[in-house]
Amino acid sequence: MTSPQRRHLAHALAYLLAGTAIGPLPACGNGPRGQPVPAGATVLALGDSITYGTGATPETSYPAVLAQLTGWNVINAGVPGDTSAQALERLPDLLAQHSPRLVLVSIGGNDLLRQMPVDSLRANLRRICQQAMAAGAQVLLISVPRPTLSAALTGSLSDHPVYEELAVELKLPLQRQGWSEVLADRSLRSDEIHANAEGYRRFAQRVQTSAREAGMVGTAR
């Protein structure tokens, strides 16, 4: 990507995300149910910069806060700038190293911002989820906002439909509107595309709620 293209992308993102706060929205609802993941179990948080915690400290990233809320051993596998293809490439080693009971899949924002083919994103997400399940892990799929003109005009964000489609296809629990809610609220952002400490805390709470509604939050080791 050239420097002018980067500047254009930055300006577009600033305009897109210059919204106001929106109210709480549903998380998992009555979707597929999973098995309880006990406190102390290893959970892998796969993602990009918003999983890594860009804009805050490591201790206030969403995986770190989620670990405090649930008692899980949450591994932060967020890499800033990663696309779904890069996350897919990293996944086998992560699964072999950590043997997680649950994988939180929050990836695809960079694909969408770079206008990469949605079919490729869908295929990569499908393979990520299938590989995790084949390794014996449960999967909680986390929706990512879609950049649209409507979002810029209304000051709100909505999830890209590919996540709902895959959750239905693979019969997976889906965390809805978590990032969309946080990144639409200026007070919860550190910049145009990343949360701040409070934003990550709010998101971690939403993930915990979604996991609980899906039957994935356990109590015993």
Contacts in CASP RR format, 6 or more apart in sequence:
PFRMAT RR
TARGET T0000
AUTHOR 0000-0000-0000
METHOD contacts of the structure
MODEL  1
MTSPQRRHLAHALAYLLAGTAIGPLPACGNGPRGQPVPAGATVLALGDSI
TYGTGATPETSYPAVLAQLTGWNVINAGVPGDTSAQALERLPDLLAQHSP
RLVLVSIGGNDLLRQMPVDSLRANLRRICQQAMAAGAQVLLISVPRPTLS
AALTGSLSDHPVYEELAVELKLPLQRQGWSEVLADRSLRSDEIHANAEGY
RRFAQRVQTSAREAGMVGTAR
1 9 0 8 1.000
1 114 0 8 1.000
9 113 0 8 1.000
9 114 0 8 1.000
10 192 0 8 1.000
12 147 0 8 1.000
13 113 0 8 1.000
13 147 0 8 1.000
13 192 0 8 1.000
13 193 0 8 1.000
14 192 0 8 1.000
15 152 0 8 1.000
16 147 0 8 1.000
16 148 0 8 1.000
16 151 0 8 1.000
16 152 0 8 1.000
16 192 0 8 1.000
17 151 0 8 1.000
17 157 0 8 1.000
17 183 0 8 1.000
17 184 0 8 1.000
17 189 0 8 1.000
17 192 0 8 1.000
17 193 0 8 1.000
18 152 0 8 1.000
18 155 0 8 1.000
18 186 0 8 1.000
18 192 0 8 1.000
19 155 0 8 1.000
19 156 0 8 1.000
19 184 0 8 1.000
19 185 0 8 1.000
19 186 0 8 1.000
20 155 0 8 1.000
20 156 0 8 1.000
20 184 0 8 1.000
20 185 0 8 1.000
20 186 0 8 1.000
21 184 0 8 1.000
21 185 0 8 1.000
21 186 0 8 1.000
21 187 0 8 1.000
21 188 0 8 1.000
22 156 0 8 1.000
22 157 0 8 1.000
22 181 0 8 1.000
22 184 0 8 1.000
22 185 0 8 1.000
23 181 0 8 1.000
24 181 0 8 1.000
25 176 0 8 1.000
25 177 0 8 1.000
25 178 0 8 1.000
25 180 0 8 1.000
25 181 0 8 1.000
26 176 0 8 1.000
26 177 0 8 1.000
27 175 0 8 1.000
27 176 0 8 1.000
27 177 0 8 1.000
27 178 0 8 1.000
27 206 0 8 1.000
27 209 0 8 1.000
27 210 0 8 1.000
27 213 0 8 1.000
28 173 0 8 1.000
28 174 0 8 1.000
28 175 0 8 1.000
28 176 0 8 1.000
28 209 0 8 1.000
28 210 0 8 1.000
28 211 0 8 1.000
28 213 0 8 1.000
28 214 0 8 1.000
29 213 0 8 1.000
31 173 0 8 1.000
31 174 0 8 1.000
31 213 0 8 1.000
31 214 0 8 1.000
32 167 0 8 1.000
32 171 0 8 1.000
32 172 0 8 1.000
32 173 0 8 1.000
32 214 0 8 1.000
33 173 0 8 1.000
33 214 0 8 1.000
33 215 0 8 1.000
34 138 0 8 1.000
34 173 0 8 1.000
34 214 0 8 1.000
34 215 0 8 1.000
34 216 0 8 1.000
35 138 0 8 1.000
35 215 0 8 1.000
35 216 0 8 1.000
36 215 0 8 1.000
36 216 0 8 1.000
36 217 0 8 1.000
36 218 0 8 1.000
36 219 0 8 1.000
37 43 0 8 1.000
37 70 0 8 1.000
37 72 0 8 1.000
37 101 0 8 1.000
37 102 0 8 1.000
37 138 0 8 1.000
37 211 0 8 1.000
37 216 0 8 1.000
37 217 0 8 1.000
37 218 0 8 1.000
38 218 0 8 1.000
38 219 0 8 1.000
38 220 0 8 1.000
38 221 0 8 1.000
39 70 0 8 1.000
39 71 0 8 1.000
39 72 0 8 1.000
39 218 0 8 1.000
39 219 0 8 1.000
39 220 0 8 1.000
39 221 0 8 1.000
40 71 0 8 1.000
40 72 0 8 1.000
40 73 0 8 1.000
40 221 0 8 1.000
41 72 0 8 1.000
41 73 0 8 1.000
41 100 0 8 1.000
41 101 0 8 1.000
41 102 0 8 1.000
41 221 0 8 1.000
42 72 0 8 1.000
42 73 0 8 1.000
42 75 0 8 1.000
42 98 0 8 1.000
42 99 0 8 1.000
42 100 0 8 1.000
42 101 0 8 1.000
43 66 0 8 1.000
43 67 0 8 1.000
43 70 0 8 1.000
43 72 0 8 1.000
43 73 0 8 1.000
43 74 0 8 1.000
43 75 0 8 1.000
43 100 0 8 1.000
43 101 0 8 1.000
43 102 0 8 1.000
43 103 0 8 1.000
43 104 0 8 1.000
44 74 0 8 1.000
44 75 0 8 1.000
44 77 0 8 1.000
44 94 0 8 1.000
44 95 0 8 1.000
44 98 0 8 1.000
44 100 0 8 1.000
44 102 0 8 1.000
44 103 0 8 1.000
44 104 0 8 1.000
44 132 0 8 1.000
44 137 0 8 1.000
45 51 0 8 1.000
45 62 0 8 1.000
45 63 0 8 1.000
45 66 0 8 1.000
45 74 0 8 1.000
45 75 0 8 1.000
45 76 0 8 1.000
45 77 0 8 1.000
45 78 0 8 1.000
45 104 0 8 1.000
45 106 0 8 1.000
46 77 0 8 1.000
46 78 0 8 1.000
46 87 0 8 1.000
46 90 0 8 1.000
46 91 0 8 1.000
46 94 0 8 1.000
46 103 0 8 1.000
46 104 0 8 1.000
46 105 0 8 1.000
46 106 0 8 1.000
46 107 0 8 1.000
46 128 0 8 1.000
47 77 0 8 1.000
47 78 0 8 1.000
47 79 0 8 1.000
47 82 0 8 1.000
47 87 0 8 1.000
47 105 0 8 1.000
47 106 0 8 1.000
47 107 0 8 1.000
48 78 0 8 1.000
48 79 0 8 1.000
48 80 0 8 1.000
48 81 0 8 1.000
48 82 0 8 1.000
48 83 0 8 1.000
48 87 0 8 1.000
48 106 0 8 1.000
48 107 0 8 1.000
48 108 0 8 1.000
48 109 0 8 1.000
48 110 0 8 1.000
49 78 0 8 1.000
49 79 0 8 1.000
49 80 0 8 1.000
49 81 0 8 1.000
49 82 0 8 1.000
49 193 0 8 1.000
49 194 0 8 1.000
50 62 0 8 1.000
50 106 0 8 1.000
50 179 0 8 1.000
50 193 0 8 1.000
50 194 0 8 1.000
50 195 0 8 1.000
51 61 0 8 1.000
51 62 0 8 1.000
51 63 0 8 1.000
51 76 0 8 1.000
51 77 0 8 1.000
51 78 0 8 1.000
51 106 0 8 1.000
51 107 0 8 1.000
52 61 0 8 1.000
52 76 0 8 1.000
52 78 0 8 1.000
52 79 0 8 1.000
52 80 0 8 1.000
53 60 0 8 1.000
53 61 0 8 1.000
53 62 0 8 1.000
53 76 0 8 1.000
53 78 0 8 1.000
53 194 0 8 1.000
53 195 0 8 1.000
53 200 0 8 1.000
54 80 0 8 1.000
54 190 0 8 1.000
54 194 0 8 1.000
55 190 0 8 1.000
55 191 0 8 1.000
55 194 0 8 1.000
55 195 0 8 1.000
55 196 0 8 1.000
56 190 0 8 1.000
56 195 0 8 1.000
56 196 0 8 1.000
56 197 0 8 1.000
56 200 0 8 1.000
57 197 0 8 1.000
58 64 0 8 1.000
58 76 0 8 1.000
60 197 0 8 1.000
60 200 0 8 1.000
60 201 0 8 1.000
61 76 0 8 1.000
61 200 0 8 1.000
62 195 0 8 1.000
62 200 0 8 1.000
62 201 0 8 1.000
62 203 0 8 1.000
62 204 0 8 1.000
62 207 0 8 1.000
63 74 0 8 1.000
63 75 0 8 1.000
63 76 0 8 1.000
63 104 0 8 1.000
63 204 0 8 1.000
64 74 0 8 1.000
64 76 0 8 1.000
65 200 0 8 1.000
65 201 0 8 1.000
65 204 0 8 1.000
65 205 0 8 1.000
66 72 0 8 1.000
66 74 0 8 1.000
66 204 0 8 1.000
66 207 0 8 1.000
66 208 0 8 1.000
67 73 0 8 1.000
67 74 0 8 1.000
69 204 0 8 1.000
69 205 0 8 1.000
69 208 0 8 1.000
70 208 0 8 1.000
70 211 0 8 1.000
70 217 0 8 1.000
72 102 0 8 1.000
75 94 0 8 1.000
75 98 0 8 1.000
75 100 0 8 1.000
77 90 0 8 1.000
77 94 0 8 1.000
79 86 0 8 1.000
79 87 0 8 1.000
79 90 0 8 1.000
81 110 0 8 1.000
82 90 0 8 1.000
82 107 0 8 1.000
82 110 0 8 1.000
83 107 0 8 1.000
83 108 0 8 1.000
83 110 0 8 1.000
83 111 0 8 1.000
83 114 0 8 1.000
83 116 0 8 1.000
83 124 0 8 1.000
84 107 0 8 1.000
84 108 0 8 1.000
84 111 0 8 1.000
84 120 0 8 1.000
84 121 0 8 1.000
84 124 0 8 1.000
84 125 0 8 1.000
84 128 0 8 1.000
85 120 0 8 1.000
85 124 0 8 1.000
87 107 0 8 1.000
87 108 0 8 1.000
87 124 0 8 1.000
87 128 0 8 1.000
88 124 0 8 1.000
88 127 0 8 1.000
88 128 0 8 1.000
88 131 0 8 1.000
91 128 0 8 1.000
91 131 0 8 1.000
91 132 0 8 1.000
92 131 0 8 1.000
95 103 0 8 1.000
95 131 0 8 1.000
95 132 0 8 1.000
95 135 0 8 1.000
95 137 0 8 1.000
99 135 0 8 1.000
100 132 0 8 1.000
100 137 0 8 1.000
101 137 0 8 1.000
101 138 0 8 1.000
102 137 0 8 1.000
102 138 0 8 1.000
102 139 0 8 1.000
102 140 0 8 1.000
102 211 0 8 1.000
102 216 0 8 1.000
103 129 0 8 1.000
103 132 0 8 1.000
103 137 0 8 1.000
103 138 0 8 1.000
103 139 0 8 1.000
103 140 0 8 1.000
104 140 0 8 1.000
104 142 0 8 1.000
104 207 0 8 1.000
105 125 0 8 1.000
105 128 0 8 1.000
105 129 0 8 1.000
105 132 0 8 1.000
105 139 0 8 1.000
105 140 0 8 1.000
105 141 0 8 1.000
105 142 0 8 1.000
106 142 0 8 1.000
106 144 0 8 1.000
106 179 0 8 1.000
107 124 0 8 1.000
107 125 0 8 1.000
107 128 0 8 1.000
107 144 0 8 1.000
108 121 0 8 1.000
108 125 0 8 1.000
108 144 0 8 1.000
109 144 0 8 1.000
109 145 0 8 1.000
111 118 0 8 1.000
111 120 0 8 1.000
111 121 0 8 1.000
111 124 0 8 1.000
112 121 0 8 1.000
112 144 0 8 1.000
112 145 0 8 1.000
112 146 0 8 1.000
112 147 0 8 1.000
112 160 0 8 1.000
113 147 0 8 1.000
113 193 0 8 1.000
118 160 0 8 1.000
118 162 0 8 1.000
121 162 0 8 1.000
122 162 0 8 1.000
122 165 0 8 1.000
122 166 0 8 1.000
125 141 0 8 1.000
125 162 0 8 1.000
125 163 0 8 1.000
125 166 0 8 1.000
126 166 0 8 1.000
126 169 0 8 1.000
126 170 0 8 1.000
129 139 0 8 1.000
129 141 0 8 1.000
129 166 0 8 1.000
129 170 0 8 1.000
129 172 0 8 1.000
130 170 0 8 1.000
132 139 0 8 1.000
133 139 0 8 1.000
138 216 0 8 1.000
139 170 0 8 1.000
139 172 0 8 1.000
139 173 0 8 1.000
140 172 0 8 1.000
140 173 0 8 1.000
140 174 0 8 1.000
140 175 0 8 1.000
140 207 0 8 1.000
140 210 0 8 1.000
140 211 0 8 1.000
140 214 0 8 1.000
140 216 0 8 1.000
141 163 0 8 1.000
141 166 0 8 1.000
141 167 0 8 1.000
141 170 0 8 1.000
141 172 0 8 1.000
141 173 0 8 1.000
141 174 0 8 1.000
141 175 0 8 1.000
142 163 0 8 1.000
142 174 0 8 1.000
142 175 0 8 1.000
142 178 0 8 1.000
142 179 0 8 1.000
142 207 0 8 1.000
143 159 0 8 1.000
143 160 0 8 1.000
143 163 0 8 1.000
143 164 0 8 1.000
143 174 0 8 1.000
143 175 0 8 1.000
143 176 0 8 1.000
143 177 0 8 1.000
143 178 0 8 1.000
143 179 0 8 1.000
143 180 0 8 1.000
144 159 0 8 1.000
144 160 0 8 1.000
144 163 0 8 1.000
144 179 0 8 1.000
145 151 0 8 1.000
145 157 0 8 1.000
145 158 0 8 1.000
145 159 0 8 1.000
145 160 0 8 1.000
145 179 0 8 1.000
145 180 0 8 1.000
145 183 0 8 1.000
145 184 0 8 1.000
146 157 0 8 1.000
146 158 0 8 1.000
146 159 0 8 1.000
146 160 0 8 1.000
146 161 0 8 1.000
148 158 0 8 1.000
150 158 0 8 1.000
151 157 0 8 1.000
151 158 0 8 1.000
155 184 0 8 1.000
156 180 0 8 1.000
156 184 0 8 1.000
157 179 0 8 1.000
157 180 0 8 1.000
157 181 0 8 1.000
157 183 0 8 1.000
157 184 0 8 1.000
158 177 0 8 1.000
158 180 0 8 1.000
159 176 0 8 1.000
159 177 0 8 1.000
159 180 0 8 1.000
163 174 0 8 1.000
164 174 0 8 1.000
164 176 0 8 1.000
166 172 0 8 1.000
167 173 0 8 1.000
167 174 0 8 1.000
173 210 0 8 1.000
173 211 0 8 1.000
173 213 0 8 1.000
173 214 0 8 1.000
173 216 0 8 1.000
174 210 0 8 1.000
175 206 0 8 1.000
175 207 0 8 1.000
175 210 0 8 1.000
176 210 0 8 1.000
178 203 0 8 1.000
178 206 0 8 1.000
178 207 0 8 1.000
179 203 0 8 1.000
181 202 0 8 1.000
181 206 0 8 1.000
182 188 0 8 1.000
182 189 0 8 1.000
182 195 0 8 1.000
182 199 0 8 1.000
182 200 0 8 1.000
182 202 0 8 1.000
182 203 0 8 1.000
183 189 0 8 1.000
183 193 0 8 1.000
183 195 0 8 1.000
185 199 0 8 1.000
187 198 0 8 1.000
188 195 0 8 1.000
188 196 0 8 1.000
188 198 0 8 1.000
188 199 0 8 1.000
188 202 0 8 1.000
189 195 0 8 1.000
189 196 0 8 1.000
189 199 0 8 1.000
190 196 0 8 1.000
195 202 0 8 1.000
195 203 0 8 1.000
208 217 0 8 1.000
211 217 0 8 1.000
END
